[in-house]
């Protein structure tokens, strides 16, 4: 049996060229211009990628649709605004197709009076409903990713705050232990802390000198305190 599988690539190419000569597409300039405007008869396809209201449609109703969606989803980024616009336009076009579908039905019997147009409008309605759902899905996905990033950022901030609080608590404990160590070791501090506290309460002019002496001894004792802690551990 002879099939296309028996043809060489050159033979298949020749057949394709011959078939192209019998294309039913518009060939004249007038025909091509008319064909390019076919989609504007029903307005269900964007003209050169642009959405436009038909003369009988009300702009304030479309604006109300956009405002309603914006109030519901509250876009916060350029991408979200674009997706919301796509949702508005796709829903509007789907509703336009629904109106045209209704016009193809006999008002008394409910039968389809124009099957060809009905099939076309139904196909466009399905296309625009899918476009709406796709834009909505992308919007929700984008919003979920942003929430996830925000949750991670907030968790990181909480962890950083917790680490800082723990570090501060450890430092305060270290200071308290070191102060107690100094109080118990006359070789480093003796009664200097007591004298420093009394001078602070009395607003004595000796307070600055006592504080400087305490800082010097404090720093000098730090290494000894670390060794002491290592032995106690």
N, C-alpha and C positions, 0 to 999 in steps of 0.2 A: 504494500500500500504506500502511495506517495503522500508524504506529509511535509510540513514546513521544516521538520527536523532534518529532512534530507537535503535541504538547500544549503548552498555555501553562503558565507557572509556577503559575498558580492551579489549573489542572486537575490537575497533578502533585501539588500539595499536598493537594488533596481526595482523590485516590486513596490517597496515603500515609496520610491520617487514617483512611480506610475500612479499609485493610489492617491498621492498628494495632488496630482493633477485633477482628480475628480472630487476634490474637497467641496463641500457645500457652503463654505463660509463666504462672506461678502467679498466680492472682488473689485467692484468699482469704488471710486472715491465716495460717491453718494451712498452706496451700500455700507461701506465701512463706517461712515459718519453716523448713519442711522443705527447700525449695530452697536456702536459705542454709546449710544444714548438709550438703549433698550431698558437699562436698569433704572433710568430716571422716570419711566412711565409709572411705576408703582412706588418708587422711593424706598425700596427695601434694601438696596445696596448703597454703601457710601460712595459718593461721586469723587473719584481721585483721592480716596482715603479720607474724605471729609464728611462729617455728619451735618445735615441741614434739616430744618423743619419745613414741612410742606405748607403751601399757602393757606390751607384751611385749618392748620394746627395752631394752637395758642401758645405763644412763648411763655406766658406766665404759668401755664400748667407744667411745662417742661422745667422751668426754674423752680417751681414748687417741688417737683420730683427730686431735683438735685439737692435742694435745701433739706428735704426730708431724709434723704440718704446721708447727707453730711451730718445732720443732727444725730442720726442713729449711730454712725460709725466714727465720727469725729476724726477725720484724717489729720495727721500731724507731720507728714513729710511729703515732698514733691511726688514720690512714687505712689504714696497712698492717694493723693489727690488725682493722679492720672488714672489709677485703677477705679476710683469712685466715678470719674467721668465716663470711663468705659462701661461701668455698670449702668449708669443713667441712660446712656445712649442705646445700649443693647436692650434694656428693658423697654425703652420707648419704641424701638424698631420692632420688637416682638409684639407689642401692643398694636402697632400699626398693621402688622401682618394679620393679627387676630381680627381687626376691623375689616380688612379686605377679605378674609376667609368668610366672615359673616355675610358679606355681599355676594358670595358665590352660592349661597343657600336660598332656596325658594322660601319666602317668608311664610307660606301657607302649608307646604308639605314638608319642608326641612330637607328636601332632596338637593343634591349638588347640581346646580344649573350650568356650571362651567368647570368640568373636571380638570382641564388642563391648567387653568388659572388657580384652582383650588390646590392642586398638587404643588404648584410653584410657591404659593403663599405659605402653605404648610411647611415646605422645606425651609423657607426663609425664617419662619417663626421658630422652628427647631434650632436653626443656626444661631439666631440671636439669643435664644434662651440658654444655649450652651455657652455662648460668649459671656453672658451675664454670670453664669455659674463659675466659669473659669476665672473671671476677674475677681469674683467674690472669694474664691478659693485662694487665689494669689494674695489678696488683701489679708485674709485671715492668717495665712502662712507667714506673711511679713510681720503682722502684728504679734503673732506667737513667738517668732524669732526675736523681735525687739523686747518682748516681755522676758524671754529667757535670758537675753543679754543683760537686761536691767536687774533681774533677780540675781544673776551671777555677780554683777557689779556691787549690788547692795550686800550680798553675802561676803564679798571680799572686804568691803568697808567695815562690816561688823566684825570680821575676823581680825582686821588690822586694829580696830578699837579694842577688841578683847586682848590682843597681844600687847598693846600699849598699856592697858590697865594691869595686866599681869606683870609686865616689866616694872611698872611703877610700884606695884605692891611688893615685888621682890626687892626693889631698891629701898623702899621704906623699911622693910624688915631688916635688910642689911644695915641700914643706918642705925636702926634701934639696937641691933645686936652689937654693932661696933661701938655705939655710945655706951652701952652697958659694959662692954669689954674695957673701954677706956676708964670708966669709973672704977672698975675693979682692979686696975693695974696702975699703981702709983708711979711706976717707971715712965708711963706715958702721959698721964693726965692728972693724977692726984685729985685734988678738989677743984680743978679748973672749971669743970662744968657747973658746979655749985656756985662758984664765984662769978662765973659768966651770967648765970641766971639772976643772981642778986644784983649785979651791975645793970642788967637790962631793966629790971623792975625799978631800980633807983634812978635810972637815966644818968648813970655815972659817966664822967668823961673817960674813965678807964675802960669802958666797954669795948671800944674799937680795938684797943691794944690786946685785950683779953681774947676777943674774937679772932684776931689775927694769929695769936699764939695757939688758940684752939685749932684753927684750920691747919696750922703747920704740924701740930702734933697728930691731928686727925689723918692727914696725908701720910705722915711718917709711919703711923700705926697700921695703915691699910695693908701693907705687905705682911706685917706680923700677924694681923687678924686673919688674912687668907691662910697663912701657915697654921694658925691655931684651929681654923675651921677644918683644914685638911686632916689634922691630927685627930680632931673630935669625930670626924665622919667614920 
